[in-house]
Amino acid sequence: MLVSELLSYLLDRFPREDAEAWDHVGLSVGDPDAEVKGVACALDATVDAIFRTAESGANVLLTHHPVYISAPDCFAPASSVRPSSSAAVYEAARHGVSVISLHTNLDRSKEARQALPALMGLSAFSSLEHVTEPDVPGLGAVCEIEQTFLGDFASTAQSVFDTSAHVWGDAASSVCRVAFMGGSLGDFGEQALACNCDVVVTGELGYHRAQDLALRGLSVVLLGHDRSEQPFCRILADATANAGVAQDRIDIIPLPHQWWVPTQGGCA
């Protein structure tokens, strides 16, 4: 299989048209005519991910987040005066690694819609973007659950996503309808309120927006942007296998510990 053939399959399954207009999806660097030797799947196209891909014998790095949204001024070795994407593209080209990214086009897929709820034993009945049109590709997910309390629900989410969650809302409040949004919630808190959700589970949200939503009755569970989207790497790996790449030539790069929380016993 050629890189171009893998790319064609992936963009057929996750159409470029489903991506946001500002997004940069598809092939960012690499030789479309190169034979695929192996594929590494990762959340981010970092220099370390490039190195790990090459060291494993693979020559394709398939990521959720694009290596860049807007191209840097130059592609050069790592430096404190240039964005990290500059070095990532430089090293990818130097090591013969093609970088393919499926970002907001993957976010709108049915696989992404079900991925986060499934980790908590839930099933989405629609996207958050198009609540009344379940067959339309859309961002986020909405689920009905058996009545529980926010404190118990948030504790489960924290454990399932292996993170230190920040929670806005009354721990004793009742939860029956849940929204999920990987990455950044953005303006979708308004949509969650409009469809009567009790809580939204997401990666990140600004202070004032989180405060506003909680005061209006929508609790917020913040997992961390990366922790909320690392599960999408499994979608990337499964799609690669479905394209015809052998399972033993597909790896998922574990999420690095990029941030930590001070605790009495050290860091968590």
Contacts in CASP RR format, 6 or more apart in sequence:
PFRMAT RR
TARGET T0000
AUTHOR 0000-0000-0000
METHOD contacts of the structure
MODEL  1
MLVSELLSYLLDRFPREDAEAWDHVGLSVGDPDAEVKGVACALDATVDAI
FRTAESGANVLLTHHPVYISAPDCFAPASSVRPSSSAAVYEAARHGVSVI
SLHTNLDRSKEARQALPALMGLSAFSSLEHVTEPDVPGLGAVCEIEQTFL
GDFASTAQSVFDTSAHVWGDAASSVCRVAFMGGSLGDFGEQALACNCDVV
VTGELGYHRAQDLALRGLSVVLLGHDRSEQPFCRILADATANAGVAQDRI
DIIPLPHQWWVPTQGGCA
1 35 0 8 1.000
1 36 0 8 1.000
1 243 0 8 1.000
1 244 0 8 1.000
1 245 0 8 1.000
2 32 0 8 1.000
2 33 0 8 1.000
2 34 0 8 1.000
2 35 0 8 1.000
2 36 0 8 1.000
3 27 0 8 1.000
3 30 0 8 1.000
3 31 0 8 1.000
3 32 0 8 1.000
3 33 0 8 1.000
3 34 0 8 1.000
3 35 0 8 1.000
3 36 0 8 1.000
3 59 0 8 1.000
3 60 0 8 1.000
3 98 0 8 1.000
3 100 0 8 1.000
4 32 0 8 1.000
4 33 0 8 1.000
5 36 0 8 1.000
5 243 0 8 1.000
6 36 0 8 1.000
6 39 0 8 1.000
6 60 0 8 1.000
6 100 0 8 1.000
6 240 0 8 1.000
6 243 0 8 1.000
6 245 0 8 1.000
7 26 0 8 1.000
7 27 0 8 1.000
7 32 0 8 1.000
7 100 0 8 1.000
9 239 0 8 1.000
9 242 0 8 1.000
9 243 0 8 1.000
10 26 0 8 1.000
10 62 0 8 1.000
10 100 0 8 1.000
10 102 0 8 1.000
10 239 0 8 1.000
10 240 0 8 1.000
10 243 0 8 1.000
11 25 0 8 1.000
11 26 0 8 1.000
11 105 0 8 1.000
13 109 0 8 1.000
13 239 0 8 1.000
13 242 0 8 1.000
14 102 0 8 1.000
14 105 0 8 1.000
14 106 0 8 1.000
14 109 0 8 1.000
14 239 0 8 1.000
15 105 0 8 1.000
16 25 0 8 1.000
16 26 0 8 1.000
16 105 0 8 1.000
17 105 0 8 1.000
18 104 0 8 1.000
18 105 0 8 1.000
18 108 0 8 1.000
18 109 0 8 1.000
18 137 0 8 1.000
18 138 0 8 1.000
19 25 0 8 1.000
19 103 0 8 1.000
19 104 0 8 1.000
19 105 0 8 1.000
19 108 0 8 1.000
20 104 0 8 1.000
22 69 0 8 1.000
23 66 0 8 1.000
23 69 0 8 1.000
23 103 0 8 1.000
23 104 0 8 1.000
23 105 0 8 1.000
24 66 0 8 1.000
24 68 0 8 1.000
24 69 0 8 1.000
24 70 0 8 1.000
24 101 0 8 1.000
24 103 0 8 1.000
25 66 0 8 1.000
25 101 0 8 1.000
25 102 0 8 1.000
25 103 0 8 1.000
25 104 0 8 1.000
25 105 0 8 1.000
26 66 0 8 1.000
26 100 0 8 1.000
26 101 0 8 1.000
26 102 0 8 1.000
27 98 0 8 1.000
27 99 0 8 1.000
27 100 0 8 1.000
28 45 0 8 1.000
28 66 0 8 1.000
28 67 0 8 1.000
28 68 0 8 1.000
28 89 0 8 1.000
28 92 0 8 1.000
28 99 0 8 1.000
28 100 0 8 1.000
28 101 0 8 1.000
29 67 0 8 1.000
29 89 0 8 1.000
29 92 0 8 1.000
29 93 0 8 1.000
29 97 0 8 1.000
29 98 0 8 1.000
29 99 0 8 1.000
30 92 0 8 1.000
30 93 0 8 1.000
30 96 0 8 1.000
30 97 0 8 1.000
30 98 0 8 1.000
30 99 0 8 1.000
31 96 0 8 1.000
31 98 0 8 1.000
32 98 0 8 1.000
34 59 0 8 1.000
34 96 0 8 1.000
34 98 0 8 1.000
36 59 0 8 1.000
36 60 0 8 1.000
36 245 0 8 1.000
36 249 0 8 1.000
37 57 0 8 1.000
37 58 0 8 1.000
37 59 0 8 1.000
37 60 0 8 1.000
37 249 0 8 1.000
38 56 0 8 1.000
38 57 0 8 1.000
38 58 0 8 1.000
38 59 0 8 1.000
38 60 0 8 1.000
38 245 0 8 1.000
38 249 0 8 1.000
38 250 0 8 1.000
39 58 0 8 1.000
39 60 0 8 1.000
39 61 0 8 1.000
39 62 0 8 1.000
39 237 0 8 1.000
39 240 0 8 1.000
39 245 0 8 1.000
39 249 0 8 1.000
39 250 0 8 1.000
39 251 0 8 1.000
40 49 0 8 1.000
40 52 0 8 1.000
40 53 0 8 1.000
40 56 0 8 1.000
40 58 0 8 1.000
40 60 0 8 1.000
40 61 0 8 1.000
40 62 0 8 1.000
40 250 0 8 1.000
40 251 0 8 1.000
40 252 0 8 1.000
40 253 0 8 1.000
41 62 0 8 1.000
41 63 0 8 1.000
41 233 0 8 1.000
41 236 0 8 1.000
41 237 0 8 1.000
41 240 0 8 1.000
41 250 0 8 1.000
41 251 0 8 1.000
41 252 0 8 1.000
41 253 0 8 1.000
42 49 0 8 1.000
42 52 0 8 1.000
42 61 0 8 1.000
42 62 0 8 1.000
42 63 0 8 1.000
42 64 0 8 1.000
42 233 0 8 1.000
42 252 0 8 1.000
42 253 0 8 1.000
43 63 0 8 1.000
43 64 0 8 1.000
43 65 0 8 1.000
43 226 0 8 1.000
43 229 0 8 1.000
43 230 0 8 1.000
43 232 0 8 1.000
43 233 0 8 1.000
43 255 0 8 1.000
44 63 0 8 1.000
44 64 0 8 1.000
44 65 0 8 1.000
44 226 0 8 1.000
45 61 0 8 1.000
45 63 0 8 1.000
45 65 0 8 1.000
45 66 0 8 1.000
45 67 0 8 1.000
45 85 0 8 1.000
45 88 0 8 1.000
45 92 0 8 1.000
45 99 0 8 1.000
45 101 0 8 1.000
46 84 0 8 1.000
46 88 0 8 1.000
47 78 0 8 1.000
47 84 0 8 1.000
47 87 0 8 1.000
47 88 0 8 1.000
47 91 0 8 1.000
48 256 0 8 1.000
49 61 0 8 1.000
49 63 0 8 1.000
49 88 0 8 1.000
49 253 0 8 1.000
50 61 0 8 1.000
50 88 0 8 1.000
50 91 0 8 1.000
50 92 0 8 1.000
50 95 0 8 1.000
50 97 0 8 1.000
50 99 0 8 1.000
51 91 0 8 1.000
51 95 0 8 1.000
52 253 0 8 1.000
53 59 0 8 1.000
53 60 0 8 1.000
53 61 0 8 1.000
53 95 0 8 1.000
53 97 0 8 1.000
53 253 0 8 1.000
54 95 0 8 1.000
54 96 0 8 1.000
54 97 0 8 1.000
56 251 0 8 1.000
58 97 0 8 1.000
58 249 0 8 1.000
58 251 0 8 1.000
59 96 0 8 1.000
59 97 0 8 1.000
59 98 0 8 1.000
60 97 0 8 1.000
60 98 0 8 1.000
60 99 0 8 1.000
60 100 0 8 1.000
61 92 0 8 1.000
61 97 0 8 1.000
61 98 0 8 1.000
61 99 0 8 1.000
61 100 0 8 1.000
62 100 0 8 1.000
62 101 0 8 1.000
62 102 0 8 1.000
62 236 0 8 1.000
62 240 0 8 1.000
63 99 0 8 1.000
63 100 0 8 1.000
63 101 0 8 1.000
63 102 0 8 1.000
63 236 0 8 1.000
64 101 0 8 1.000
64 102 0 8 1.000
64 103 0 8 1.000
64 106 0 8 1.000
64 229 0 8 1.000
64 232 0 8 1.000
64 233 0 8 1.000
64 236 0 8 1.000
65 101 0 8 1.000
65 103 0 8 1.000
65 229 0 8 1.000
66 101 0 8 1.000
66 103 0 8 1.000
67 85 0 8 1.000
67 88 0 8 1.000
67 89 0 8 1.000
67 92 0 8 1.000
67 99 0 8 1.000
67 101 0 8 1.000
68 83 0 8 1.000
68 85 0 8 1.000
68 89 0 8 1.000
71 85 0 8 1.000
72 82 0 8 1.000
72 83 0 8 1.000
72 85 0 8 1.000
72 86 0 8 1.000
72 89 0 8 1.000
73 82 0 8 1.000
73 86 0 8 1.000
74 82 0 8 1.000
74 86 0 8 1.000
75 86 0 8 1.000
75 87 0 8 1.000
75 89 0 8 1.000
75 90 0 8 1.000
75 93 0 8 1.000
76 82 0 8 1.000
76 86 0 8 1.000
76 87 0 8 1.000
76 90 0 8 1.000
77 87 0 8 1.000
77 90 0 8 1.000
77 91 0 8 1.000
78 84 0 8 1.000
78 87 0 8 1.000
79 86 0 8 1.000
79 87 0 8 1.000
88 99 0 8 1.000
89 99 0 8 1.000
91 97 0 8 1.000
92 98 0 8 1.000
92 99 0 8 1.000
102 236 0 8 1.000
102 239 0 8 1.000
104 139 0 8 1.000
106 112 0 8 1.000
106 232 0 8 1.000
106 235 0 8 1.000
106 236 0 8 1.000
107 138 0 8 1.000
107 139 0 8 1.000
107 140 0 8 1.000
107 182 0 8 1.000
108 127 0 8 1.000
108 129 0 8 1.000
108 137 0 8 1.000
108 138 0 8 1.000
108 139 0 8 1.000
109 137 0 8 1.000
109 235 0 8 1.000
110 137 0 8 1.000
111 235 0 8 1.000
111 238 0 8 1.000
111 239 0 8 1.000
112 140 0 8 1.000
112 232 0 8 1.000
112 235 0 8 1.000
113 124 0 8 1.000
113 127 0 8 1.000
113 138 0 8 1.000
113 140 0 8 1.000
113 141 0 8 1.000
114 123 0 8 1.000
114 124 0 8 1.000
114 141 0 8 1.000
115 231 0 8 1.000
115 232 0 8 1.000
115 234 0 8 1.000
115 235 0 8 1.000
116 141 0 8 1.000
116 180 0 8 1.000
116 182 0 8 1.000
116 201 0 8 1.000
116 228 0 8 1.000
116 231 0 8 1.000
117 123 0 8 1.000
117 124 0 8 1.000
117 141 0 8 1.000
117 143 0 8 1.000
117 178 0 8 1.000
117 180 0 8 1.000
119 160 0 8 1.000
119 161 0 8 1.000
119 231 0 8 1.000
120 156 0 8 1.000
120 157 0 8 1.000
120 160 0 8 1.000
122 143 0 8 1.000
122 145 0 8 1.000
122 178 0 8 1.000
123 143 0 8 1.000
124 140 0 8 1.000
124 141 0 8 1.000
124 142 0 8 1.000
124 143 0 8 1.000
124 180 0 8 1.000
125 134 0 8 1.000
125 142 0 8 1.000
125 143 0 8 1.000
125 144 0 8 1.000
126 132 0 8 1.000
126 133 0 8 1.000
126 134 0 8 1.000
126 141 0 8 1.000
126 142 0 8 1.000
127 134 0 8 1.000
127 136 0 8 1.000
127 137 0 8 1.000
127 138 0 8 1.000
127 139 0 8 1.000
127 140 0 8 1.000
127 141 0 8 1.000
127 142 0 8 1.000
128 138 0 8 1.000
128 139 0 8 1.000
128 140 0 8 1.000
128 141 0 8 1.000
128 142 0 8 1.000
128 179 0 8 1.000
128 180 0 8 1.000
128 181 0 8 1.000
128 188 0 8 1.000
128 191 0 8 1.000
128 192 0 8 1.000
128 195 0 8 1.000
129 138 0 8 1.000
129 139 0 8 1.000
129 140 0 8 1.000
129 188 0 8 1.000
129 191 0 8 1.000
130 136 0 8 1.000
130 138 0 8 1.000
131 142 0 8 1.000
131 191 0 8 1.000
131 194 0 8 1.000
131 195 0 8 1.000
139 181 0 8 1.000
139 188 0 8 1.000
140 179 0 8 1.000
140 180 0 8 1.000
140 181 0 8 1.000
140 182 0 8 1.000
140 188 0 8 1.000
141 179 0 8 1.000
141 180 0 8 1.000
141 181 0 8 1.000
142 177 0 8 1.000
142 178 0 8 1.000
142 179 0 8 1.000
142 180 0 8 1.000
142 192 0 8 1.000
142 195 0 8 1.000
142 197 0 8 1.000
143 177 0 8 1.000
143 178 0 8 1.000
143 179 0 8 1.000
143 180 0 8 1.000
144 176 0 8 1.000
144 177 0 8 1.000
144 178 0 8 1.000
145 153 0 8 1.000
145 175 0 8 1.000
145 176 0 8 1.000
145 177 0 8 1.000
145 178 0 8 1.000
146 176 0 8 1.000
147 174 0 8 1.000
147 175 0 8 1.000
147 176 0 8 1.000
148 174 0 8 1.000
148 175 0 8 1.000
149 171 0 8 1.000
149 172 0 8 1.000
149 173 0 8 1.000
149 174 0 8 1.000
149 175 0 8 1.000
150 167 0 8 1.000
150 169 0 8 1.000
150 170 0 8 1.000
150 171 0 8 1.000
150 172 0 8 1.000
150 173 0 8 1.000
150 174 0 8 1.000
150 175 0 8 1.000
150 198 0 8 1.000
150 199 0 8 1.000
150 219 0 8 1.000
151 167 0 8 1.000
151 171 0 8 1.000
151 172 0 8 1.000
153 175 0 8 1.000
153 178 0 8 1.000
153 199 0 8 1.000
153 221 0 8 1.000
154 165 0 8 1.000
154 167 0 8 1.000
154 171 0 8 1.000
154 199 0 8 1.000
154 221 0 8 1.000
157 165 0 8 1.000
157 201 0 8 1.000
157 221 0 8 1.000
157 223 0 8 1.000
158 164 0 8 1.000
158 165 0 8 1.000
158 221 0 8 1.000
158 223 0 8 1.000
161 223 0 8 1.000
161 227 0 8 1.000
161 228 0 8 1.000
162 227 0 8 1.000
163 223 0 8 1.000
163 224 0 8 1.000
163 227 0 8 1.000
164 261 0 8 1.000
164 268 0 8 1.000
165 221 0 8 1.000
165 222 0 8 1.000
165 223 0 8 1.000
166 221 0 8 1.000
166 222 0 8 1.000
167 219 0 8 1.000
167 220 0 8 1.000
167 221 0 8 1.000
167 222 0 8 1.000
168 210 0 8 1.000
168 211 0 8 1.000
168 213 0 8 1.000
168 214 0 8 1.000
168 219 0 8 1.000
168 220 0 8 1.000
168 221 0 8 1.000
168 222 0 8 1.000
169 214 0 8 1.000
169 217 0 8 1.000
169 219 0 8 1.000
169 220 0 8 1.000
170 219 0 8 1.000
173 198 0 8 1.000
173 219 0 8 1.000
174 198 0 8 1.000
175 198 0 8 1.000
175 199 0 8 1.000
175 219 0 8 1.000
176 198 0 8 1.000
177 195 0 8 1.000
177 196 0 8 1.000
177 197 0 8 1.000
177 198 0 8 1.000
178 197 0 8 1.000
178 198 0 8 1.000
178 199 0 8 1.000
178 200 0 8 1.000
178 201 0 8 1.000
179 188 0 8 1.000
179 189 0 8 1.000
179 191 0 8 1.000
179 192 0 8 1.000
179 195 0 8 1.000
179 197 0 8 1.000
179 199 0 8 1.000
179 200 0 8 1.000
179 201 0 8 1.000
180 200 0 8 1.000
180 201 0 8 1.000
180 202 0 8 1.000
181 188 0 8 1.000
181 200 0 8 1.000
181 201 0 8 1.000
181 202 0 8 1.000
181 203 0 8 1.000
181 228 0 8 1.000
182 202 0 8 1.000
182 203 0 8 1.000
182 225 0 8 1.000
182 228 0 8 1.000
182 229 0 8 1.000
183 202 0 8 1.000
183 203 0 8 1.000
183 204 0 8 1.000
183 224 0 8 1.000
183 225 0 8 1.000
183 228 0 8 1.000
183 229 0 8 1.000
184 202 0 8 1.000
184 203 0 8 1.000
184 204 0 8 1.000
184 205 0 8 1.000
184 225 0 8 1.000
185 200 0 8 1.000
185 202 0 8 1.000
185 203 0 8 1.000
185 204 0 8 1.000
185 205 0 8 1.000
185 209 0 8 1.000
185 220 0 8 1.000
186 205 0 8 1.000
186 209 0 8 1.000
188 200 0 8 1.000
189 200 0 8 1.000
189 209 0 8 1.000
189 213 0 8 1.000
189 218 0 8 1.000
192 200 0 8 1.000
192 213 0 8 1.000
192 218 0 8 1.000
193 213 0 8 1.000
193 216 0 8 1.000
193 217 0 8 1.000
193 218 0 8 1.000
197 218 0 8 1.000
198 217 0 8 1.000
198 218 0 8 1.000
198 219 0 8 1.000
199 218 0 8 1.000
199 219 0 8 1.000
199 220 0 8 1.000
199 221 0 8 1.000
200 213 0 8 1.000
200 218 0 8 1.000
200 219 0 8 1.000
200 220 0 8 1.000
200 221 0 8 1.000
201 221 0 8 1.000
201 223 0 8 1.000
201 228 0 8 1.000
202 220 0 8 1.000
202 221 0 8 1.000
202 222 0 8 1.000
202 223 0 8 1.000
202 228 0 8 1.000
203 222 0 8 1.000
203 223 0 8 1.000
203 224 0 8 1.000
203 225 0 8 1.000
203 227 0 8 1.000
203 228 0 8 1.000
203 229 0 8 1.000
204 222 0 8 1.000
204 224 0 8 1.000
204 225 0 8 1.000
205 213 0 8 1.000
205 220 0 8 1.000
205 222 0 8 1.000
210 220 0 8 1.000
210 222 0 8 1.000
213 219 0 8 1.000
213 220 0 8 1.000
214 220 0 8 1.000
226 255 0 8 1.000
226 258 0 8 1.000
227 255 0 8 1.000
230 255 0 8 1.000
233 252 0 8 1.000
233 253 0 8 1.000
234 252 0 8 1.000
236 252 0 8 1.000
237 250 0 8 1.000
237 251 0 8 1.000
237 252 0 8 1.000
240 250 0 8 1.000
241 247 0 8 1.000
241 250 0 8 1.000
260 267 0 8 1.000
260 268 0 8 1.000
261 267 0 8 1.000
261 268 0 8 1.000
END
